[in-house]
Amino acid sequence: MEIMKYIKEYWTQIIFFIGMISILKAFIEATKCSLRNDMLIIWDNCKDKKQITKYQLESFMESRDLYYKLKGDGFIHAIDSKIQKFEVID
């Protein structure tokens, strides 16, 4: 009975909280897509010459770290291992 009383009194806050969770999940997925896209652009620009600038490498690594913190998949891991072998140029 206590649970029903609590739900009855706070139903608007409960629904708001559930809605916010859904919105946050959507933002996380959108952020992961954006990070993955950024990393793929760097990969596409560098894969033929097997050379990467310091700035591109730093940008890739920062995006990669954030992507993994957001529980991104292993797809980027394969690209990461290849990019780490590229020649770093100025």
Rosetta constraint file for C-alpha pairs under 8 A:
AtomPair CA 1 CA 5 HARMONIC 6.29 0.50
AtomPair CA 2 CA 6 HARMONIC 6.17 0.50
AtomPair CA 3 CA 7 HARMONIC 6.15 0.50
AtomPair CA 4 CA 8 HARMONIC 6.00 0.50
AtomPair CA 5 CA 9 HARMONIC 6.22 0.50
AtomPair CA 6 CA 10 HARMONIC 6.04 0.50
AtomPair CA 6 CA 11 HARMONIC 7.99 0.50
AtomPair CA 7 CA 11 HARMONIC 5.18 0.50
AtomPair CA 7 CA 14 HARMONIC 7.76 0.50
AtomPair CA 10 CA 14 HARMONIC 6.25 0.50
AtomPair CA 11 CA 15 HARMONIC 6.15 0.50
AtomPair CA 12 CA 16 HARMONIC 6.06 0.50
AtomPair CA 13 CA 17 HARMONIC 6.04 0.50
AtomPair CA 14 CA 18 HARMONIC 6.26 0.50
AtomPair CA 15 CA 19 HARMONIC 6.13 0.50
AtomPair CA 16 CA 20 HARMONIC 6.16 0.50
AtomPair CA 17 CA 21 HARMONIC 6.32 0.50
AtomPair CA 18 CA 22 HARMONIC 6.57 0.50
AtomPair CA 19 CA 23 HARMONIC 6.35 0.50
AtomPair CA 20 CA 24 HARMONIC 6.07 0.50
AtomPair CA 21 CA 25 HARMONIC 6.21 0.50
AtomPair CA 22 CA 26 HARMONIC 6.33 0.50
AtomPair CA 23 CA 27 HARMONIC 6.30 0.50
AtomPair CA 24 CA 28 HARMONIC 6.20 0.50
AtomPair CA 25 CA 29 HARMONIC 6.27 0.50
AtomPair CA 26 CA 30 HARMONIC 6.13 0.50
AtomPair CA 27 CA 31 HARMONIC 6.04 0.50
AtomPair CA 28 CA 32 HARMONIC 6.17 0.50
AtomPair CA 28 CA 70 HARMONIC 6.94 0.50
AtomPair CA 29 CA 33 HARMONIC 6.25 0.50
AtomPair CA 30 CA 34 HARMONIC 6.24 0.50
AtomPair CA 31 CA 35 HARMONIC 6.13 0.50
AtomPair CA 32 CA 36 HARMONIC 6.01 0.50
AtomPair CA 32 CA 67 HARMONIC 5.87 0.50
AtomPair CA 32 CA 70 HARMONIC 6.97 0.50
AtomPair CA 32 CA 72 HARMONIC 6.70 0.50
AtomPair CA 33 CA 37 HARMONIC 6.08 0.50
AtomPair CA 34 CA 38 HARMONIC 6.22 0.50
AtomPair CA 35 CA 39 HARMONIC 6.26 0.50
AtomPair CA 35 CA 63 HARMONIC 5.72 0.50
AtomPair CA 35 CA 64 HARMONIC 7.51 0.50
AtomPair CA 35 CA 66 HARMONIC 7.91 0.50
AtomPair CA 35 CA 67 HARMONIC 6.39 0.50
AtomPair CA 36 CA 40 HARMONIC 6.14 0.50
AtomPair CA 36 CA 63 HARMONIC 7.86 0.50
AtomPair CA 36 CA 67 HARMONIC 7.39 0.50
AtomPair CA 36 CA 76 HARMONIC 7.45 0.50
AtomPair CA 37 CA 41 HARMONIC 6.20 0.50
AtomPair CA 38 CA 42 HARMONIC 6.50 0.50
AtomPair CA 38 CA 60 HARMONIC 7.71 0.50
AtomPair CA 38 CA 63 HARMONIC 7.60 0.50
AtomPair CA 39 CA 43 HARMONIC 6.17 0.50
AtomPair CA 39 CA 60 HARMONIC 5.63 0.50
AtomPair CA 39 CA 63 HARMONIC 6.90 0.50
AtomPair CA 39 CA 64 HARMONIC 7.46 0.50
AtomPair CA 40 CA 44 HARMONIC 5.99 0.50
AtomPair CA 41 CA 45 HARMONIC 6.20 0.50
AtomPair CA 42 CA 46 HARMONIC 6.26 0.50
AtomPair CA 42 CA 56 HARMONIC 6.64 0.50
AtomPair CA 42 CA 60 HARMONIC 7.09 0.50
AtomPair CA 43 CA 47 HARMONIC 5.69 0.50
AtomPair CA 43 CA 79 HARMONIC 7.40 0.50
AtomPair CA 43 CA 83 HARMONIC 7.38 0.50
AtomPair CA 44 CA 48 HARMONIC 7.76 0.50
AtomPair CA 46 CA 50 HARMONIC 5.65 0.50
AtomPair CA 46 CA 51 HARMONIC 5.67 0.50
AtomPair CA 46 CA 52 HARMONIC 5.77 0.50
AtomPair CA 47 CA 51 HARMONIC 7.31 0.50
AtomPair CA 47 CA 83 HARMONIC 7.92 0.50
AtomPair CA 50 CA 83 HARMONIC 7.83 0.50
AtomPair CA 50 CA 86 HARMONIC 5.01 0.50
AtomPair CA 50 CA 87 HARMONIC 6.40 0.50
AtomPair CA 51 CA 86 HARMONIC 5.14 0.50
AtomPair CA 51 CA 87 HARMONIC 4.65 0.50
AtomPair CA 51 CA 88 HARMONIC 5.86 0.50
AtomPair CA 51 CA 89 HARMONIC 6.65 0.50
AtomPair CA 52 CA 56 HARMONIC 6.26 0.50
AtomPair CA 52 CA 57 HARMONIC 6.35 0.50
AtomPair CA 52 CA 83 HARMONIC 7.90 0.50
AtomPair CA 52 CA 86 HARMONIC 6.32 0.50
AtomPair CA 52 CA 87 HARMONIC 6.17 0.50
AtomPair CA 52 CA 88 HARMONIC 5.02 0.50
AtomPair CA 52 CA 89 HARMONIC 5.97 0.50
AtomPair CA 53 CA 57 HARMONIC 6.16 0.50
AtomPair CA 53 CA 88 HARMONIC 5.45 0.50
AtomPair CA 53 CA 89 HARMONIC 4.79 0.50
AtomPair CA 53 CA 90 HARMONIC 5.46 0.50
AtomPair CA 54 CA 58 HARMONIC 6.06 0.50
AtomPair CA 54 CA 88 HARMONIC 6.14 0.50
AtomPair CA 54 CA 89 HARMONIC 6.44 0.50
AtomPair CA 54 CA 90 HARMONIC 6.15 0.50
AtomPair CA 55 CA 59 HARMONIC 6.03 0.50
AtomPair CA 56 CA 60 HARMONIC 5.97 0.50
AtomPair CA 57 CA 61 HARMONIC 6.09 0.50
AtomPair CA 57 CA 88 HARMONIC 7.90 0.50
AtomPair CA 58 CA 62 HARMONIC 6.19 0.50
AtomPair CA 59 CA 63 HARMONIC 6.14 0.50
AtomPair CA 60 CA 64 HARMONIC 5.95 0.50
AtomPair CA 61 CA 65 HARMONIC 6.12 0.50
AtomPair CA 62 CA 66 HARMONIC 6.36 0.50
AtomPair CA 63 CA 67 HARMONIC 5.99 0.50
AtomPair CA 64 CA 68 HARMONIC 6.20 0.50
AtomPair CA 64 CA 76 HARMONIC 7.50 0.50
AtomPair CA 65 CA 69 HARMONIC 6.27 0.50
AtomPair CA 66 CA 70 HARMONIC 6.31 0.50
AtomPair CA 67 CA 71 HARMONIC 6.59 0.50
AtomPair CA 67 CA 72 HARMONIC 5.25 0.50
AtomPair CA 68 CA 72 HARMONIC 4.94 0.50
AtomPair CA 68 CA 73 HARMONIC 7.50 0.50
AtomPair CA 73 CA 77 HARMONIC 7.95 0.50
AtomPair CA 74 CA 78 HARMONIC 6.99 0.50
AtomPair CA 75 CA 79 HARMONIC 7.15 0.50
AtomPair CA 76 CA 80 HARMONIC 5.94 0.50
AtomPair CA 77 CA 81 HARMONIC 6.28 0.50
AtomPair CA 78 CA 82 HARMONIC 6.66 0.50
AtomPair CA 79 CA 83 HARMONIC 6.16 0.50
AtomPair CA 80 CA 84 HARMONIC 6.17 0.50
AtomPair CA 81 CA 85 HARMONIC 6.98 0.50
AtomPair CA 82 CA 86 HARMONIC 7.02 0.50
